Amino acid sequence: MRNLHQHIALYVFEIIILGIGFIVILNADLSFWAQLVILLFMLFFYIAVGLIRHTKDHDMHGKVMLEYISISIIVILIFFLINISRI
């Protein structure tokens, strides 16, 4: 049960950080490059938290790393497609 509470706390923390980042990107009047930097920091945080959690639980596999990296690449591509006129 303790492990479940640790995971829930980590997920809540991750959702809060990512939520704040997306709110800043969507609502602040920032340049394309500033938004990109914020997004890259958010994705780095997302990957780091995931890798730390899986390493701590001893279930780190290549598939897990590939999943986190793939999701991050998809998010970056969507960001570029939405903002293609601002590049």
N, CA, C and O atoms as a Maestro MAE file, in Angstrom:
{
 s_m_m2io_version
 :::
 2.0.0
}

f_m_ct {
 s_m_title
 :::
 protein
 m_atom[348] {
  # First column is atom index #
  i_m_mmod_type
  r_m_x_coord
  r_m_y_coord
  r_m_z_coord
  i_m_residue_number
  s_m_chain_name
  s_m_pdb_residue_name
  s_m_pdb_atom_name
  i_m_atomic_number
  :::
  1 25 0.815 -1.191 0.000 1 A "MET " " N  " 7
  2 3 0.000 0.000 0.000 1 A "MET " " CA " 6
  3 2 0.861 1.258 0.000 1 A "MET " " C  " 6
  4 15 0.503 2.257 -0.623 1 A "MET " " O  " 8
  5 25 1.995 1.212 0.697 2 A "ARG " " N  " 7
  6 3 2.884 2.371 0.742 2 A "ARG " " CA " 6
  7 2 3.364 2.730 -0.662 2 A "ARG " " C  " 6
  8 15 3.448 3.906 -1.015 2 A "ARG " " O  " 8
  9 25 3.676 1.712 -1.455 3 A "ASN " " N  " 7
  10 3 4.142 1.934 -2.811 3 A "ASN " " CA " 6
  11 2 3.081 2.645 -3.646 3 A "ASN " " C  " 6
  12 15 3.410 3.514 -4.453 3 A "ASN " " O  " 8
  13 25 1.804 2.284 -3.458 4 A "LEU " " N  " 7
  14 3 0.712 2.927 -4.183 4 A "LEU " " CA " 6
  15 2 0.618 4.397 -3.815 4 A "LEU " " C  " 6
  16 15 0.420 5.237 -4.693 4 A "LEU " " O  " 8
  17 25 0.754 4.727 -2.540 5 A "HIS " " N  " 7
  18 3 0.696 6.121 -2.103 5 A "HIS " " CA " 6
  19 2 1.863 6.929 -2.668 5 A "HIS " " C  " 6
  20 15 1.698 8.098 -3.016 5 A "HIS " " O  " 8
  21 25 3.041 6.309 -2.760 6 A "GLN " " N  " 7
  22 3 4.190 6.992 -3.349 6 A "GLN " " CA " 6
  23 2 3.941 7.283 -4.821 6 A "GLN " " C  " 6
  24 15 4.280 8.363 -5.306 6 A "GLN " " O  " 8
  25 25 3.355 6.333 -5.533 7 A "HIS " " N  " 7
  26 3 3.073 6.538 -6.951 7 A "HIS " " CA " 6
  27 2 2.024 7.623 -7.142 7 A "HIS " " C  " 6
  28 15 2.163 8.468 -8.026 7 A "HIS " " O  " 8
  29 25 0.983 7.610 -6.331 8 A "ILE " " N  " 7
  30 3 -0.066 8.618 -6.460 8 A "ILE " " CA " 6
  31 2 0.501 9.999 -6.185 8 A "ILE " " C  " 6
  32 15 0.187 10.946 -6.907 8 A "ILE " " O  " 8
  33 25 1.329 10.134 -5.156 9 A "ALA " " N  " 7
  34 3 1.945 11.423 -4.852 9 A "ALA " " CA " 6
  35 2 2.825 11.884 -6.013 9 A "ALA " " C  " 6
  36 15 2.813 13.063 -6.368 9 A "ALA " " O  " 8
  37 25 3.574 10.981 -6.593 10 A "LEU " " N  " 7
  38 3 4.436 11.327 -7.723 10 A "LEU " " CA " 6
  39 2 3.609 11.739 -8.938 10 A "LEU " " C  " 6
  40 15 3.957 12.699 -9.626 10 A "LEU " " O  " 8
  41 25 2.520 11.022 -9.206 11 A "TYR " " N  " 7
  42 3 1.668 11.360 -10.335 11 A "TYR " " CA " 6
  43 2 0.986 12.714 -10.129 11 A "TYR " " C  " 6
  44 15 0.879 13.503 -11.068 11 A "TYR " " O  " 8
  45 25 0.528 12.983 -8.917 12 A "VAL " " N  " 7
  46 3 -0.102 14.280 -8.628 12 A "VAL " " CA " 6
  47 2 0.910 15.401 -8.817 12 A "VAL " " C  " 6
  48 15 0.590 16.431 -9.411 12 A "VAL " " O  " 8
  49 25 2.130 15.211 -8.316 13 A "PHE " " N  " 7
  50 3 3.189 16.207 -8.491 13 A "PHE " " CA " 6
  51 2 3.482 16.429 -9.971 13 A "PHE " " C  " 6
  52 15 3.627 17.568 -10.415 13 A "PHE " " O  " 8
  53 25 3.569 15.352 -10.724 14 A "GLU " " N  " 7
  54 3 3.854 15.449 -12.152 14 A "GLU " " CA " 6
  55 2 2.723 16.164 -12.891 14 A "GLU " " C  " 6
  56 15 2.987 16.999 -13.757 14 A "GLU " " O  " 8
  57 25 1.484 15.853 -12.567 15 A "ILE " " N  " 7
  58 3 0.340 16.504 -13.205 15 A "ILE " " CA " 6
  59 2 0.315 17.990 -12.883 15 A "ILE " " C  " 6
  60 15 0.010 18.807 -13.752 15 A "ILE " " O  " 8
  61 25 0.631 18.345 -11.648 16 A "ILE " " N  " 7
  62 3 0.648 19.762 -11.262 16 A "ILE " " CA " 6
  63 2 1.721 20.511 -12.046 16 A "ILE " " C  " 6
  64 15 1.449 21.578 -12.597 16 A "ILE " " O  " 8
  65 25 2.926 19.972 -12.102 17 A "ILE " " N  " 7
  66 3 4.018 20.641 -12.823 17 A "ILE " " CA " 6
  67 2 3.694 20.756 -14.305 17 A "ILE " " C  " 6
  68 15 3.858 21.829 -14.886 17 A "ILE " " O  " 8
  69 25 3.235 19.671 -14.930 18 A "LEU " " N  " 7
  70 3 2.905 19.716 -16.354 18 A "LEU " " CA " 6
  71 2 1.713 20.634 -16.612 18 A "LEU " " C  " 6
  72 15 1.682 21.340 -17.619 18 A "LEU " " O  " 8
  73 25 0.743 20.626 -15.718 19 A "GLY " " N  " 7
  74 3 -0.413 21.513 -15.864 19 A "GLY " " CA " 6
  75 2 -0.020 22.974 -15.813 19 A "GLY " " C  " 6
  76 15 -0.484 23.776 -16.624 19 A "GLY " " O  " 8
  77 25 0.833 23.323 -14.863 20 A "ILE " " N  " 7
  78 3 1.306 24.706 -14.769 20 A "ILE " " CA " 6
  79 2 2.051 25.097 -16.044 20 A "ILE " " C  " 6
  80 15 1.875 26.202 -16.555 20 A "ILE " " O  " 8
  81 25 2.874 24.199 -16.550 21 A "GLY " " N  " 7
  82 3 3.619 24.486 -17.781 21 A "GLY " " CA " 6
  83 2 2.693 24.721 -18.959 21 A "GLY " " C  " 6
  84 15 2.896 25.661 -19.727 21 A "GLY " " O  " 8
  85 25 1.674 23.880 -19.114 22 A "PHE " " N  " 7
  86 3 0.740 24.053 -20.223 22 A "PHE " " CA " 6
  87 2 -0.094 25.323 -20.056 22 A "PHE " " C  " 6
  88 15 -0.394 25.996 -21.041 22 A "PHE " " O  " 8
  89 25 -0.466 25.654 -18.831 23 A "ILE " " N  " 7
  90 3 -1.217 26.897 -18.595 23 A "ILE " " CA " 6
  91 2 -0.366 28.105 -18.977 23 A "ILE " " C  " 6
  92 15 -0.866 29.044 -19.596 23 A "ILE " " O  " 8
  93 25 0.909 28.086 -18.615 24 A "VAL " " N  " 7
  94 3 1.804 29.191 -18.972 24 A "VAL " " CA " 6
  95 2 1.946 29.287 -20.486 24 A "VAL " " C  " 6
  96 15 1.869 30.380 -21.046 24 A "VAL " " O  " 8
  97 25 2.150 28.157 -21.152 25 A "ILE " " N  " 7
  98 3 2.307 28.169 -22.605 25 A "ILE " " CA " 6
  99 2 1.054 28.694 -23.292 25 A "ILE " " C  " 6
  100 15 1.146 29.463 -24.249 25 A "ILE " " O  " 8
  101 25 -0.109 28.286 -22.813 26 A "LEU " " N  " 7
  102 3 -1.360 28.665 -23.475 26 A "LEU " " CA " 6
  103 2 -1.820 30.079 -23.152 26 A "LEU " " C  " 6
  104 15 -2.459 30.720 -23.986 26 A "LEU " " O  " 8
  105 25 -1.509 30.578 -21.962 27 A "ASN " " N  " 7
  106 3 -2.069 31.863 -21.546 27 A "ASN " " CA " 6
  107 2 -1.093 33.030 -21.564 27 A "ASN " " C  " 6
  108 15 -1.522 34.177 -21.685 27 A "ASN " " O  " 8
  109 25 0.179 32.779 -21.451 28 A "ALA " " N  " 7
  110 3 1.151 33.867 -21.440 28 A "ALA " " CA " 6
  111 2 1.472 34.288 -22.870 28 A "ALA " " C  " 6
  112 15 1.471 33.468 -23.788 28 A "ALA " " O  " 8
  113 25 1.740 35.541 -23.036 29 A "ASP " " N  " 7
  114 3 2.076 36.076 -24.347 29 A "ASP " " CA " 6
  115 2 3.582 35.932 -24.565 29 A "ASP " " C  " 6
  116 15 4.338 36.897 -24.457 29 A "ASP " " O  " 8
  117 25 3.996 34.705 -24.874 30 A "LEU " " N  " 7
  118 3 5.410 34.391 -25.045 30 A "LEU " " CA " 6
  119 2 5.733 34.156 -26.510 30 A "LEU " " C  " 6
  120 15 4.862 33.820 -27.313 30 A "LEU " " O  " 8
  121 25 6.995 34.341 -26.838 31 A "SER " " N  " 7
  122 3 7.420 34.042 -28.201 31 A "SER " " CA " 6
  123 2 7.408 32.536 -28.422 31 A "SER " " C  " 6
  124 15 7.338 31.751 -27.477 31 A "SER " " O  " 8
  125 25 7.476 32.158 -29.678 32 A "PHE " " N  " 7
  126 3 7.513 30.746 -30.041 32 A "PHE " " CA " 6
  127 2 8.675 30.046 -29.342 32 A "PHE " " C  " 6
  128 15 8.519 28.943 -28.817 32 A "PHE " " O  " 8
  129 25 9.835 30.691 -29.338 33 A "TRP " " N  " 7
  130 3 11.036 30.060 -28.785 33 A "TRP " " CA " 6
  131 2 10.943 29.924 -27.267 33 A "TRP " " C  " 6
  132 15 11.425 28.938 -26.711 33 A "TRP " " O  " 8
  133 25 10.341 30.881 -26.597 34 A "ALA " " N  " 7
  134 3 10.146 30.769 -25.152 34 A "ALA " " CA " 6
  135 2 9.187 29.624 -24.831 34 A "ALA " " C  " 6
  136 15 9.407 28.868 -23.885 34 A "ALA " " O  " 8
  137 25 8.128 29.503 -25.623 35 A "GLN " " N  " 7
  138 3 7.195 28.396 -25.428 35 A "GLN " " CA " 6
  139 2 7.880 27.058 -25.668 35 A "GLN " " C  " 6
  140 15 7.641 26.093 -24.942 35 A "GLN " " O  " 8
  141 25 8.726 27.001 -26.681 36 A "LEU " " N  " 7
  142 3 9.451 25.767 -26.986 36 A "LEU " " CA " 6
  143 2 10.375 25.380 -25.837 36 A "LEU " " C  " 6
  144 15 10.457 24.206 -25.476 36 A "LEU " " O  " 8
  145 25 11.069 26.355 -25.264 37 A "VAL " " N  " 7
  146 3 11.969 26.074 -24.142 37 A "VAL " " CA " 6
  147 2 11.178 25.543 -22.951 37 A "VAL " " C  " 6
  148 15 11.596 24.577 -22.314 37 A "VAL " " O  " 8
  149 25 10.038 26.163 -22.645 38 A "ILE " " N  " 7
  150 3 9.197 25.688 -21.547 38 A "ILE " " CA " 6
  151 2 8.726 24.260 -21.822 38 A "ILE " " C  " 6
  152 15 8.749 23.412 -20.930 38 A "ILE " " O  " 8
  153 25 8.304 24.002 -23.046 39 A "LEU " " N  " 7
  154 3 7.843 22.664 -23.416 39 A "LEU " " CA " 6
  155 2 8.967 21.638 -23.288 39 A "LEU " " C  " 6
  156 15 8.742 20.531 -22.799 39 A "LEU " " O  " 8
  157 25 10.157 21.993 -23.717 40 A "LEU " " N  " 7
  158 3 11.286 21.064 -23.616 40 A "LEU " " CA " 6
  159 2 11.628 20.760 -22.163 40 A "LEU " " C  " 6
  160 15 11.930 19.616 -21.823 40 A "LEU " " O  " 8
  161 25 11.584 21.785 -21.296 41 A "PHE " " N  " 7
  162 3 11.811 21.539 -19.866 41 A "PHE " " CA " 6
  163 2 10.732 20.632 -19.290 41 A "PHE " " C  " 6
  164 15 11.027 19.743 -18.492 41 A "PHE " " O  " 8
  165 25 9.485 20.853 -19.691 42 A "MET " " N  " 7
  166 3 8.386 20.013 -19.213 42 A "MET " " CA " 6
  167 2 8.589 18.562 -19.642 42 A "MET " " C  " 6
  168 15 8.400 17.641 -18.847 42 A "MET " " O  " 8
  169 25 8.972 18.365 -20.897 43 A "LEU " " N  " 7
  170 3 9.165 17.001 -21.396 43 A "LEU " " CA " 6
  171 2 10.373 16.336 -20.751 43 A "LEU " " C  " 6
  172 15 10.357 15.133 -20.488 43 A "LEU " " O  " 8
  173 25 11.422 17.119 -20.495 44 A "PHE " " N  " 7
  174 3 12.574 16.579 -19.777 44 A "PHE " " CA " 6
  175 2 12.145 16.129 -18.388 44 A "PHE " " C  " 6
  176 15 12.538 15.056 -17.932 44 A "PHE " " O  " 8
  177 25 11.338 16.947 -17.712 45 A "PHE " " N  " 7
  178 3 10.819 16.596 -16.392 45 A "PHE " " CA " 6
  179 2 9.974 15.331 -16.478 45 A "PHE " " C  " 6
  180 15 10.102 14.444 -15.635 45 A "PHE " " O  " 8
  181 25 9.113 15.240 -17.487 46 A "TYR " " N  " 7
  182 3 8.251 14.070 -17.686 46 A "TYR " " CA " 6
  183 2 9.088 12.800 -17.849 46 A "TYR " " C  " 6
  184 15 8.804 11.780 -17.220 46 A "TYR " " O  " 8
  185 25 10.104 12.866 -18.682 47 A "ILE " " N  " 7
  186 3 10.966 11.701 -18.919 47 A "ILE " " CA " 6
  187 2 11.749 11.364 -17.652 47 A "ILE " " C  " 6
  188 15 11.846 10.193 -17.282 47 A "ILE " " O  " 8
  189 25 12.305 12.370 -16.984 48 A "ALA " " N  " 7
  190 3 13.113 12.130 -15.791 48 A "ALA " " CA " 6
  191 2 12.291 11.478 -14.678 48 A "ALA " " C  " 6
  192 15 12.740 10.516 -14.055 48 A "ALA " " O  " 8
  193 25 11.096 11.998 -14.431 49 A "VAL " " N  " 7
  194 3 10.252 11.422 -13.375 49 A "VAL " " CA " 6
  195 2 9.890 9.976 -13.717 49 A "VAL " " C  " 6
  196 15 9.926 9.104 -12.849 49 A "VAL " " O  " 8
  197 25 9.548 9.730 -14.962 50 A "GLY " " N  " 7
  198 3 9.204 8.366 -15.369 50 A "GLY " " CA " 6
  199 2 10.372 7.405 -15.234 50 A "GLY " " C  " 6
  200 15 10.211 6.288 -14.743 50 A "GLY " " O  " 8
  201 25 11.537 7.837 -15.667 51 A "LEU " " N  " 7
  202 3 12.710 6.970 -15.580 51 A "LEU " " CA " 6
  203 2 13.122 6.733 -14.134 51 A "LEU " " C  " 6
  204 15 13.526 5.628 -13.774 51 A "LEU " " O  " 8
  205 25 13.022 7.769 -13.304 52 A "ILE " " N  " 7
  206 3 13.356 7.596 -11.890 52 A "ILE " " CA " 6
  207 2 12.395 6.611 -11.237 52 A "ILE " " C  " 6
  208 15 12.819 5.733 -10.486 52 A "ILE " " O  " 8
  209 25 11.108 6.752 -11.520 53 A "ARG " " N  " 7
  210 3 10.120 5.860 -10.917 53 A "ARG " " CA " 6
  211 2 10.351 4.408 -11.342 53 A "ARG " " C  " 6
  212 15 10.314 3.500 -10.511 53 A "ARG " " O  " 8
  213 25 10.586 4.198 -12.624 54 A "HIS " " N  " 7
  214 3 10.778 2.825 -13.106 54 A "HIS " " CA " 6
  215 2 12.101 2.242 -12.614 54 A "HIS " " C  " 6
  216 15 12.180 1.046 -12.332 54 A "HIS " " O  " 8
  217 25 13.126 3.063 -12.508 55 A "THR " " N  " 7
  218 3 14.400 2.586 -11.979 55 A "THR " " CA " 6
  219 2 14.249 2.213 -10.511 55 A "THR " " C  " 6
  220 15 14.774 1.193 -10.063 55 A "THR " " O  " 8
  221 25 13.530 3.044 -9.766 56 A "LYS " " N  " 7
  222 3 13.311 2.778 -8.346 56 A "LYS " " CA " 6
  223 2 12.521 1.484 -8.138 56 A "LYS " " C  " 6
  224 15 12.778 0.743 -7.189 56 A "LYS " " O  " 8
  225 25 11.559 1.214 -9.027 57 A "ASP " " N  " 7
  226 3 10.742 -0.001 -8.925 57 A "ASP " " CA " 6
  227 2 11.400 -1.212 -9.588 57 A "ASP " " C  " 6
  228 15 10.838 -2.307 -9.572 57 A "ASP " " O  " 8
  229 25 12.577 -1.022 -10.166 58 A "HIS " " N  " 7
  230 3 13.333 -2.093 -10.824 58 A "HIS " " CA " 6
  231 2 12.557 -2.725 -11.981 58 A "HIS " " C  " 6
  232 15 12.645 -3.932 -12.208 58 A "HIS " " O  " 8
  233 25 11.800 -1.908 -12.706 59 A "ASP " " N  " 7
  234 3 11.110 -2.413 -13.887 59 A "ASP " " CA " 6
  235 2 11.431 -1.563 -15.124 59 A "ASP " " C  " 6
  236 15 10.594 -1.369 -16.006 59 A "ASP " " O  " 8
  237 25 12.661 -1.071 -15.154 60 A "MET " " N  " 7
  238 3 13.108 -0.260 -16.286 60 A "MET " " CA " 6
  239 2 13.512 -1.186 -17.431 60 A "MET " " C  " 6
  240 15 14.358 -2.066 -17.274 60 A "MET " " O  " 8
  241 25 12.886 -0.965 -18.585 61 A "HIS " " N  " 7
  242 3 13.181 -1.745 -19.781 61 A "HIS " " CA " 6
  243 2 13.307 -0.788 -20.957 61 A "HIS " " C  " 6
  244 15 12.918 0.377 -20.874 61 A "HIS " " O  " 8
  245 25 13.841 -1.287 -22.025 62 A "GLY " " N  " 7
  246 3 13.971 -0.475 -23.225 62 A "GLY " " CA " 6
  247 2 12.627 0.019 -23.738 62 A "GLY " " C  " 6
  248 15 12.523 1.135 -24.246 62 A "GLY " " O  " 8
  249 25 11.602 -0.807 -23.606 63 A "LYS " " N  " 7
  250 3 10.264 -0.414 -24.052 63 A "LYS " " CA " 6
  251 2 9.753 0.794 -23.274 63 A "LYS " " C  " 6
  252 15 9.094 1.667 -23.838 63 A "LYS " " O  " 8
  253 25 10.053 0.843 -21.991 64 A "VAL " " N  " 7
  254 3 9.619 1.963 -21.152 64 A "VAL " " CA " 6
  255 2 10.301 3.252 -21.609 64 A "VAL " " C  " 6
  256 15 9.651 4.287 -21.760 64 A "VAL " " O  " 8
  257 25 11.611 3.182 -21.828 65 A "MET " " N  " 7
  258 3 12.345 4.360 -22.302 65 A "MET " " CA " 6
  259 2 11.810 4.809 -23.651 65 A "MET " " C  " 6
  260 15 11.621 6.003 -23.884 65 A "MET " " O  " 8
  261 25 11.568 3.858 -24.535 66 A "LEU " " N  " 7
  262 3 11.050 4.175 -25.860 66 A "LEU " " CA " 6
  263 2 9.680 4.846 -25.764 66 A "LEU " " C  " 6
  264 15 9.389 5.780 -26.512 66 A "LEU " " O  " 8
  265 25 8.848 4.373 -24.850 67 A "GLU " " N  " 7
  266 3 7.518 4.965 -24.681 67 A "GLU " " CA " 6
  267 2 7.612 6.423 -24.236 67 A "GLU " " C  " 6
  268 15 6.951 7.285 -24.815 67 A "GLU " " O  " 8
  269 25 8.418 6.711 -23.224 68 A "TYR " " N  " 7
  270 3 8.554 8.085 -22.748 68 A "TYR " " CA " 6
  271 2 9.127 8.999 -23.824 68 A "TYR " " C  " 6
  272 15 8.654 10.120 -24.006 68 A "TYR " " O  " 8
  273 25 10.127 8.530 -24.525 69 A "ILE " " N  " 7
  274 3 10.735 9.339 -25.584 69 A "ILE " " CA " 6
  275 2 9.767 9.527 -26.742 69 A "ILE " " C  " 6
  276 15 9.689 10.621 -27.301 69 A "ILE " " O  " 8
  277 25 9.028 8.491 -27.116 70 A "SER " " N  " 7
  278 3 8.057 8.585 -28.216 70 A "SER " " CA " 6
  279 2 6.942 9.581 -27.899 70 A "SER " " C  " 6
  280 15 6.563 10.385 -28.750 70 A "SER " " O  " 8
  281 25 6.427 9.525 -26.690 71 A "ILE " " N  " 7
  282 3 5.378 10.470 -26.308 71 A "ILE " " CA " 6
  283 2 5.915 11.894 -26.344 71 A "ILE " " C  " 6
  284 15 5.219 12.805 -26.791 71 A "ILE " " O  " 8
  285 25 7.134 12.093 -25.884 72 A "SER " " N  " 7
  286 3 7.729 13.428 -25.911 72 A "SER " " CA " 6
  287 2 7.911 13.932 -27.345 72 A "SER " " C  " 6
  288 15 7.654 15.103 -27.626 72 A "SER " " O  " 8
  289 25 8.341 13.077 -28.230 73 A "ILE " " N  " 7
  290 3 8.512 13.467 -29.638 73 A "ILE " " CA " 6
  291 2 7.171 13.811 -30.269 73 A "ILE " " C  " 6
  292 15 7.078 14.770 -31.036 73 A "ILE " " O  " 8
  293 25 6.141 13.050 -29.961 74 A "ILE " " N  " 7
  294 3 4.796 13.333 -30.493 74 A "ILE " " CA " 6
  295 2 4.312 14.692 -30.000 74 A "ILE " " C  " 6
  296 15 3.740 15.462 -30.771 74 A "ILE " " O  " 8
  297 25 4.535 14.992 -28.726 75 A "VAL " " N  " 7
  298 3 4.121 16.293 -28.182 75 A "VAL " " CA " 6
  299 2 4.871 17.429 -28.879 75 A "VAL " " C  " 6
  300 15 4.270 18.451 -29.210 75 A "VAL " " O  " 8
  301 25 6.162 17.264 -29.103 76 A "ILE " " N  " 7
  302 3 6.944 18.305 -29.793 76 A "ILE " " CA " 6
  303 2 6.442 18.471 -31.224 76 A "ILE " " C  " 6
  304 15 6.301 19.601 -31.691 76 A "ILE " " O  " 8
  305 25 6.171 17.382 -31.925 77 A "LEU " " N  " 7
  306 3 5.664 17.483 -33.295 77 A "LEU " " CA " 6
  307 2 4.311 18.179 -33.348 77 A "LEU " " C  " 6
  308 15 4.072 18.995 -34.238 77 A "LEU " " O  " 8
  309 25 3.424 17.868 -32.409 78 A "ILE " " N  " 7
  310 3 2.127 18.548 -32.355 78 A "ILE " " CA " 6
  311 2 2.329 20.034 -32.106 78 A "ILE " " C  " 6
  312 15 1.665 20.863 -32.727 78 A "ILE " " O  " 8
  313 25 3.237 20.377 -31.206 79 A "PHE " " N  " 7
  314 3 3.535 21.785 -30.930 79 A "PHE " " CA " 6
  315 2 4.008 22.486 -32.201 79 A "PHE " " C  " 6
  316 15 3.544 23.585 -32.506 79 A "PHE " " O  " 8
  317 25 4.920 21.868 -32.942 80 A "PHE " " N  " 7
  318 3 5.410 22.474 -34.181 80 A "PHE " " CA " 6
  319 2 4.295 22.596 -35.224 80 A "PHE " " C  " 6
  320 15 4.212 23.605 -35.924 80 A "PHE " " O  " 8
  321 25 3.448 21.586 -35.331 81 A "LEU " " N  " 7
  322 3 2.358 21.656 -36.310 81 A "LEU " " CA " 6
  323 2 1.358 22.754 -35.963 81 A "LEU " " C  " 6
  324 15 0.856 23.442 -36.852 81 A "LEU " " O  " 8
  325 25 1.069 22.918 -34.683 82 A "ILE " " N  " 7
  326 3 0.138 23.975 -34.273 82 A "ILE " " CA " 6
  327 2 0.735 25.350 -34.504 82 A "ILE " " C  " 6
  328 15 0.012 26.293 -34.825 82 A "ILE " " O  " 8
  329 25 2.039 25.477 -34.346 83 A "ASN " " N  " 7
  330 3 2.706 26.783 -34.420 83 A "ASN " " CA " 6
  331 2 3.531 26.967 -35.685 83 A "ASN " " C  " 6
  332 15 4.451 27.785 -35.690 83 A "ASN " " O  " 8
  333 25 3.244 26.256 -36.731 84 A "ILE " " N  " 7
  334 3 4.072 26.306 -37.944 84 A "ILE " " CA " 6
  335 2 4.137 27.712 -38.549 84 A "ILE " " C  " 6
  336 15 5.138 28.075 -39.167 84 A "ILE " " O  " 8
  337 25 3.095 28.486 -38.377 85 A "SER " " N  " 7
  338 3 3.101 29.842 -38.941 85 A "SER " " CA " 6
  339 2 3.963 30.802 -38.128 85 A "SER " " C  " 6
  340 15 4.301 31.881 -38.616 85 A "SER " " O  " 8
  341 25 4.322 30.440 -36.914 86 A "ARG " " N  " 7
  342 3 5.118 31.313 -36.053 86 A "ARG " " CA " 6
  343 2 6.607 31.036 -36.136 86 A "ARG " " C  " 6
  344 15 7.399 31.778 -35.554 86 A "ARG " " O  " 8
  345 25 7.007 29.998 -36.835 87 A "ILE " " N  " 7
  346 3 8.427 29.616 -36.893 87 A "ILE " " CA " 6
  347 2 9.193 30.622 -37.722 87 A "ILE " " C  " 6
  348 15 10.404 30.486 -37.896 87 A "ILE " " O  " 8
  :::
 }
 m_bond[347] {
  # First column is bond index #
  i_m_from
  i_m_to
  i_m_order
  :::
  1 1 2 1
  2 2 3 1
  3 3 4 2
  4 3 5 1
  5 5 6 1
  6 6 7 1
  7 7 8 2
  8 7 9 1
  9 9 10 1
  10 10 11 1
  11 11 12 2
  12 11 13 1
  13 13 14 1
  14 14 15 1
  15 15 16 2
  16 15 17 1
  17 17 18 1
  18 18 19 1
  19 19 20 2
  20 19 21 1
  21 21 22 1
  22 22 23 1
  23 23 24 2
  24 23 25 1
  25 25 26 1
  26 26 27 1
  27 27 28 2
  28 27 29 1
  29 29 30 1
  30 30 31 1
  31 31 32 2
  32 31 33 1
  33 33 34 1
  34 34 35 1
  35 35 36 2
  36 35 37 1
  37 37 38 1
  38 38 39 1
  39 39 40 2
  40 39 41 1
  41 41 42 1
  42 42 43 1
  43 43 44 2
  44 43 45 1
  45 45 46 1
  46 46 47 1
  47 47 48 2
  48 47 49 1
  49 49 50 1
  50 50 51 1
  51 51 52 2
  52 51 53 1
  53 53 54 1
  54 54 55 1
  55 55 56 2
  56 55 57 1
  57 57 58 1
  58 58 59 1
  59 59 60 2
  60 59 61 1
  61 61 62 1
  62 62 63 1
  63 63 64 2
  64 63 65 1
  65 65 66 1
  66 66 67 1
  67 67 68 2
  68 67 69 1
  69 69 70 1
  70 70 71 1
  71 71 72 2
  72 71 73 1
  73 73 74 1
  74 74 75 1
  75 75 76 2
  76 75 77 1
  77 77 78 1
  78 78 79 1
  79 79 80 2
  80 79 81 1
  81 81 82 1
  82 82 83 1
  83 83 84 2
  84 83 85 1
  85 85 86 1
  86 86 87 1
  87 87 88 2
  88 87 89 1
  89 89 90 1
  90 90 91 1
  91 91 92 2
  92 91 93 1
  93 93 94 1
  94 94 95 1
  95 95 96 2
  96 95 97 1
  97 97 98 1
  98 98 99 1
  99 99 100 2
  100 99 101 1
  101 101 102 1
  102 102 103 1
  103 103 104 2
  104 103 105 1
  105 105 106 1
  106 106 107 1
  107 107 108 2
  108 107 109 1
  109 109 110 1
  110 110 111 1
  111 111 112 2
  112 111 113 1
  113 113 114 1
  114 114 115 1
  115 115 116 2
  116 115 117 1
  117 117 118 1
  118 118 119 1
  119 119 120 2
  120 119 121 1
  121 121 122 1
  122 122 123 1
  123 123 124 2
  124 123 125 1
  125 125 126 1
  126 126 127 1
  127 127 128 2
  128 127 129 1
  129 129 130 1
  130 130 131 1
  131 131 132 2
  132 131 133 1
  133 133 134 1
  134 134 135 1
  135 135 136 2
  136 135 137 1
  137 137 138 1
  138 138 139 1
  139 139 140 2
  140 139 141 1
  141 141 142 1
  142 142 143 1
  143 143 144 2
  144 143 145 1
  145 145 146 1
  146 146 147 1
  147 147 148 2
  148 147 149 1
  149 149 150 1
  150 150 151 1
  151 151 152 2
  152 151 153 1
  153 153 154 1
  154 154 155 1
  155 155 156 2
  156 155 157 1
  157 157 158 1
  158 158 159 1
  159 159 160 2
  160 159 161 1
  161 161 162 1
  162 162 163 1
  163 163 164 2
  164 163 165 1
  165 165 166 1
  166 166 167 1
  167 167 168 2
  168 167 169 1
  169 169 170 1
  170 170 171 1
  171 171 172 2
  172 171 173 1
  173 173 174 1
  174 174 175 1
  175 175 176 2
  176 175 177 1
  177 177 178 1
  178 178 179 1
  179 179 180 2
  180 179 181 1
  181 181 182 1
  182 182 183 1
  183 183 184 2
  184 183 185 1
  185 185 186 1
  186 186 187 1
  187 187 188 2
  188 187 189 1
  189 189 190 1
  190 190 191 1
  191 191 192 2
  192 191 193 1
  193 193 194 1
  194 194 195 1
  195 195 196 2
  196 195 197 1
  197 197 198 1
  198 198 199 1
  199 199 200 2
  200 199 201 1
  201 201 202 1
  202 202 203 1
  203 203 204 2
  204 203 205 1
  205 205 206 1
  206 206 207 1
  207 207 208 2
  208 207 209 1
  209 209 210 1
  210 210 211 1
  211 211 212 2
  212 211 213 1
  213 213 214 1
  214 214 215 1
  215 215 216 2
  216 215 217 1
  217 217 218 1
  218 218 219 1
  219 219 220 2
  220 219 221 1
  221 221 222 1
  222 222 223 1
  223 223 224 2
  224 223 225 1
  225 225 226 1
  226 226 227 1
  227 227 228 2
  228 227 229 1
  229 229 230 1
  230 230 231 1
  231 231 232 2
  232 231 233 1
  233 233 234 1
  234 234 235 1
  235 235 236 2
  236 235 237 1
  237 237 238 1
  238 238 239 1
  239 239 240 2
  240 239 241 1
  241 241 242 1
  242 242 243 1
  243 243 244 2
  244 243 245 1
  245 245 246 1
  246 246 247 1
  247 247 248 2
  248 247 249 1
  249 249 250 1
  250 250 251 1
  251 251 252 2
  252 251 253 1
  253 253 254 1
  254 254 255 1
  255 255 256 2
  256 255 257 1
  257 257 258 1
  258 258 259 1
  259 259 260 2
  260 259 261 1
  261 261 262 1
  262 262 263 1
  263 263 264 2
  264 263 265 1
  265 265 266 1
  266 266 267 1
  267 267 268 2
  268 267 269 1
  269 269 270 1
  270 270 271 1
  271 271 272 2
  272 271 273 1
  273 273 274 1
  274 274 275 1
  275 275 276 2
  276 275 277 1
  277 277 278 1
  278 278 279 1
  279 279 280 2
  280 279 281 1
  281 281 282 1
  282 282 283 1
  283 283 284 2
  284 283 285 1
  285 285 286 1
  286 286 287 1
  287 287 288 2
  288 287 289 1
  289 289 290 1
  290 290 291 1
  291 291 292 2
  292 291 293 1
  293 293 294 1
  294 294 295 1
  295 295 296 2
  296 295 297 1
  297 297 298 1
  298 298 299 1
  299 299 300 2
  300 299 301 1
  301 301 302 1
  302 302 303 1
  303 303 304 2
  304 303 305 1
  305 305 306 1
  306 306 307 1
  307 307 308 2
  308 307 309 1
  309 309 310 1
  310 310 311 1
  311 311 312 2
  312 311 313 1
  313 313 314 1
  314 314 315 1
  315 315 316 2
  316 315 317 1
  317 317 318 1
  318 318 319 1
  319 319 320 2
  320 319 321 1
  321 321 322 1
  322 322 323 1
  323 323 324 2
  324 323 325 1
  325 325 326 1
  326 326 327 1
  327 327 328 2
  328 327 329 1
  329 329 330 1
  330 330 331 1
  331 331 332 2
  332 331 333 1
  333 333 334 1
  334 334 335 1
  335 335 336 2
  336 335 337 1
  337 337 338 1
  338 338 339 1
  339 339 340 2
  340 339 341 1
  341 341 342 1
  342 342 343 1
  343 343 344 2
  344 343 345 1
  345 345 346 1
  346 346 347 1
  347 347 348 2
  :::
 }
}
